[in-house]
Amino acid sequence: MGARPLPLRVAAPLAVLAGLALLAAFPPYGVWTLAPVGVALLAAAAHRRRLRAGAGLGFLTGVALFAPLLEWTNLHTGYLPWILLSLLQAGYLALLGAATAWVSPLADRYRVGWPLLTGVLWVGQEALRDRTPFGGFPWGRLAFSQDTSPLLRLAALGGAPLVTCAVAVAGGLLVTAAWRDWRRPAGQWRPVAGVTAALAALLAAAPVVPAGVPGGGDEVTVAIVQGNVPRLGLDFNAQRQAVLDNHVNATLKLAEQVAAGAQRRPDLVVWPENSSDIDPLRNPDAGYRISQAAEAIGAPVLVGAVLLGPDVGQVRNAGLLWRPGSGVDLDQMYVKRHPVPFAEYVPLRKIARMVSAEVDRVRSDFVPGTTAGVIDAGAVTVGDVICFEVAYDGLVRDTVTGGGQVLVVQTNNATFDVAEARQQLAMVRLRAVEHGRAALMASTVGVSGFVTPDGRVDGATGFNTAAVVVRQMRLGEGRTAATRAGVWPEVALAALAVAALAGATVLRRRREVAAG
């Protein structure tokens, strides 16, 4: 292919194909092998290009990936929020395309390092996207496409950043093997064979990483109650009492099965986010109904509730522990620490209103909590996060370092669709492996399910249906390498990305001086 980039008429379609390949790697499609292919196609398209062209090609990949991946955001809010969010996320892949173009001299000079360059640039891009703006939006990380891949095991060593790096390195190996001058076939098979062997070694080594933490604790019985809602959409909570009653009645039916000996009595019952949008701390009827359920089942109930306050016009998204006999335990309460901007609170409301009056549908701003979701339910200490928080590395890790023995994700998917729910469940699978903890996701409408510490799903429910699932969960003890390392693997890989950009700058300047 010489010293020139691919013709633009070839590179532009490759960039679009890269986005579509990446899309197909994520649930509900789940063809994880296409993630490295997408990485390779973008790397090839942007290689040796000028910065502006590299950014444009990365943007094409981003639109092809994020517009369909985030389509569920337009189901009930209209097209504008979906379009803006998709374009914003595509902008980060534009930065990646520009960075890929910029480091091309390094990739050409040190061809053996091209896969690592690809890997660290992807990690750097995701590290930025996961944090900016307004706390970031980590949806669509490469790691979250690998829930059925052997590379998932790497999460136990370095979390989601290491899995992303491995996927991108695999893509870098592919593009390194493909970017050859095939007009000179002599000896070309040797580097290709070497790259192929490296890719095979990567895929073979990952499953050897042990899952879970040796010497786990006792088993506990946990029930997920998926009560369903009267109707999907943003107005699901217009019938808040019906939603609460659905979860109460499902728990009462479970209690009847326990009394009849048809089901094991749970040590903990988990209700999803928004299972009580009537504040049970202020509404005696709502509190009575929850107490009725807890008394009947004879076990603590972790309730997803919306609480009024602390000030007028503010609310909190909380997980409340409701004990039989004594009611709510305010010492064991988790308030969501990362409310979703423009969905649970509106930053820059006056400016946002100029873009879309839909922001005023968020009448009350959710106030973030300040402490990790570690809840002592007696038989088990729960590491609780709420909804999209499962996508954020630090929020989940804090619950484990704080003493969480199992991971719980309370979520409400009534405003989305089954694709979003399955994408979220893929994140739960990665978190289970990352921290060596059994995990579960409890949703109002599905998909709910249990996940073992090696990432296997058990008891997954259907979407838009009522269900109760009871399983044994082994209490986790100790910490994986990823839990102990925390953010440092990502810091190290992102630092390598910065070093690569700096190294490419030095190399480019030397070439300019030599040419001048």
Sequence and secondary structure as in RCSB ss.txt:
>XXXX:A:sequence
MGARPLPLRVAAPLAVLAGLALLAAFPPYGVWTLAPVGVALLAAAAHRRRLRAGAGLGFLTGVALFAPLLEWTNL
HTGYLPWILLSLLQAGYLALLGAATAWVSPLADRYRVGWPLLTGVLWVGQEALRDRTPFGGFPWGRLAFSQDTSP
LLRLAALGGAPLVTCAVAVAGGLLVTAAWRDWRRPAGQWRPVAGVTAALAALLAAAPVVPAGVPGGGDEVTVAIV
QGNVPRLGLDFNAQRQAVLDNHVNATLKLAEQVAAGAQRRPDLVVWPENSSDIDPLRNPDAGYRISQAAEAIGAP
VLVGAVLLGPDVGQVRNAGLLWRPGSGVDLDQMYVKRHPVPFAEYVPLRKIARMVSAEVDRVRSDFVPGTTAGVI
DAGAVTVGDVICFEVAYDGLVRDTVTGGGQVLVVQTNNATFDVAEARQQLAMVRLRAVEHGRAALMASTVGVSGF
VTPDGRVDGATGFNTAAVVVRQMRLGEGRTAATRAGVWPEVALAALAVAALAGATVLRRRREVAAG
>XXXX:A:secstr
 TTS   HHHHHHHHHHHHHHHHHHSTTT  TTHHHHHHHHHHHHHTT  HHHHHHHHHHHHHHHHHHHTGGGGT
TT HHHHHHHHHHHHHHHHHHHHHHHHTHHHHHHSGGGHHHHHHHHHHHHHHHHTTTTTT   TT GGGG TTSG
GGGGHHHHHHHHHHHHHHHHHHHHHHHH   TT  TTTHHHHHHHHHHHHHHHHHGGGS  S SS   EEEEEEE
E   SS SGGGGGGHHHHHHHHHHHHHHHHHHHHTTSS   SEEE  TTSB S TTT HHHHHHHHHHHHHHTS 
EEEEEEEE SSTTEEEEEEEEEETTTEEEEEEEEE SS  BTTTB TTHHHHHHH GGGGG  SEE    S  EE
E SS EEEEEEGGGGG HHHHHHHHHTT SEEEEEE  TTS HHHHHHHHHHHHHHHHHHT  EEEEESSS  EE
E TTS EES   SSS EEEEEEEE   S  HHHHHTTHHHHHHHHHHHHHHHHHHHHHHHHHHHH 
